[in-house]
Amino acid sequence: MLFCPFCRDGFEGVGECPEHELTLVPIDRLPRFGEGAPDEVAFFGDPRLGRGGVLGGALLVIVGFLAPFARAPGVEASALEIAVDGASNLWLTPGAALGVLSVLWVRRGRQGMRAARMAVLGLALAGAFPLIYTSRRIGLVAEAYSAEVEWLWGFGAMIAGLALIAFASARLGGPGGLSGD
């Protein structure tokens, strides 16, 4: 029995599909459904084509921005509270994560995402610099007052999210280079 590669119907005693006029093939040579990645995704949160790590990292940064960030004797604050209270450069970190999400929103095709790899890496680095700078400033102020600063899970989530975006940006759009290797 041979099968049509288009409609997948089986036929005996003929070499072509009577409906599609295609050469029939044995069952083991039929193309498989779901083979390969699509060239475009329709859903914003679709993790295929290397989008999962970038999307997860951006969401992790935003959650970390709202979560407990640092604790000193008598004070515990989220990065949001620290940004509102004067470290306005810290707003750039969730801004970079939102920029990454906007890239994923606009670029749904394989080639468009591959073209955005360097931009996404740049956004991850741009989000890391104010986070590092502000945490260093907080540490210096605490040291000046002989206080201990405890970095909480929000800080770790933001660092992990930015690192995830940076590493996952290399796979954005799927494997291969810009030439479609």
C-alpha positions in Angstrom: 0.0 0.0 0.0 1.3 3.5 -0.9 0.2 6.8 0.4 -0.4 10.3 -1.0 2.0 12.8 0.6 -0.7 15.5 0.6 -3.9 13.9 1.7 -2.3 10.9 3.3 -4.8 8.5 1.9 -3.6 5.0 1.1 -4.0 3.3 -2.4 -3.3 -0.1 -3.7 -2.3 -0.9 -7.3 -1.7 2.8 -8.4 1.3 5.0 -8.5 -0.4 8.4 -8.3 -3.0 9.9 -6.1 -6.1 10.0 -8.2 -7.2 13.3 -6.6 -3.9 15.2 -6.3 -1.9 13.6 -9.1 1.1 13.2 -6.8 3.4 10.2 -6.7 2.5 7.8 -3.9 5.1 7.0 -1.3 5.5 4.2 1.3 4.3 5.1 4.8 7.7 5.6 6.2 8.5 8.4 3.7 5.4 10.4 4.4 6.3 13.9 5.7 5.6 14.2 9.5 3.3 16.7 10.9 5.0 19.3 13.2 8.5 18.7 11.7 10.6 21.8 11.9 9.8 25.1 13.4 7.3 27.5 11.8 8.6 30.6 9.9 6.2 32.8 11.9 4.4 32.7 15.2 0.9 34.1 15.6 0.6 34.2 19.4 2.7 36.8 21.3 3.6 34.3 24.0 4.6 31.4 21.6 7.9 30.1 22.9 9.0 28.6 19.6 11.7 30.1 17.4 13.9 30.9 20.4 11.3 33.3 21.9 10.8 31.4 25.2 14.0 32.3 27.0 13.7 36.0 25.9 10.1 36.2 26.9 10.7 34.4 30.2 13.7 36.6 31.0 11.7 39.8 30.4 8.8 38.7 32.6 11.3 37.7 35.3 12.8 41.2 35.3 9.4 42.8 35.6 8.4 40.5 38.5 11.8 41.1 40.2 11.2 44.9 39.9 8.0 44.6 41.9 9.4 42.0 44.4 11.4 42.6 47.6 14.8 43.9 46.4 17.0 44.9 49.4 16.8 44.9 53.1 18.8 47.0 55.6 18.2 47.3 59.4 14.7 48.6 59.7 14.1 49.0 55.9 13.0 46.6 53.2 12.1 47.9 49.7 11.3 46.7 46.2 13.2 48.1 43.2 10.0 50.0 42.4 10.2 51.8 45.8 13.9 52.5 45.4 13.3 54.0 41.9 10.4 56.2 43.2 12.5 57.3 46.2 15.4 58.7 44.1 17.3 56.1 42.1 15.5 57.1 38.9 18.1 55.4 36.7 16.6 52.1 38.0 13.6 52.7 35.8 15.7 51.8 32.8 15.9 48.1 33.9 12.1 47.3 33.6 12.1 49.7 30.6 14.6 47.5 28.9 12.4 44.4 29.7 9.4 46.2 28.2 11.5 47.0 25.1 12.3 43.4 24.8 8.6 42.5 25.0 7.9 45.1 22.3 10.4 43.5 20.0 8.7 40.2 20.6 5.3 41.8 20.0 6.3 43.4 16.7 8.6 40.8 15.3 6.9 37.5 14.8 8.7 36.1 11.7 11.9 34.1 11.8 14.0 36.7 9.8 12.6 39.6 11.8 13.6 38.0 15.1 17.0 37.0 13.8 17.6 40.7 12.7 16.6 41.8 16.3 19.2 39.6 18.1 21.7 42.3 18.7 19.0 44.8 19.7 17.7 42.3 22.3 21.2 41.7 23.6 21.8 45.5 23.8 18.6 45.9 25.8 19.6 43.2 28.2 23.0 45.0 28.8 21.3 48.4 29.0 19.0 47.0 31.7 21.9 45.5 33.6 24.0 48.7 33.9 21.6 50.8 36.0 20.9 47.8 38.2 24.6 47.2 38.9 25.2 50.9 39.4 22.3 51.4 41.8 23.1 48.3 43.9 26.7 49.5 44.2 25.5 52.9 45.3 23.2 51.3 47.9 26.1 49.2 49.1 28.4 52.3 49.5 25.7 54.2 51.4 25.1 51.3 53.7 28.9 50.9 54.2 29.2 54.6 55.1 26.6 54.1 57.8 28.1 50.8 58.9 24.9 48.9 57.9 24.6 45.5 56.3 22.5 45.2 53.1 20.8 41.9 52.3 19.9 41.4 48.7 16.5 39.8 48.3 15.0 37.6 45.7 13.8 40.5 43.6 17.4 41.5 42.9 18.3 38.0 42.0 15.3 37.7 39.7 16.2 40.8 37.8 19.8 39.7 37.4 18.7 36.2 36.3 16.1 37.6 33.9 18.6 40.0 32.2 21.2 37.1 31.9 18.5 34.9 30.4 17.6 37.5 27.9 21.3 38.1 27.0 22.0 34.3 26.5 18.7 33.6 24.8 19.1 36.5 22.3 21.6 34.3 20.4 18.8 31.8 19.6 16.1 34.3 18.8 14.5 33.4 15.5 15.7 29.8 15.7 19.0 28.2 14.9 21.2 29.4 12.1 22.6 32.7 11.1 21.1 35.6 9.2 21.6 33.8 5.9 19.3 31.0 7.0 22.0 28.3 7.6 
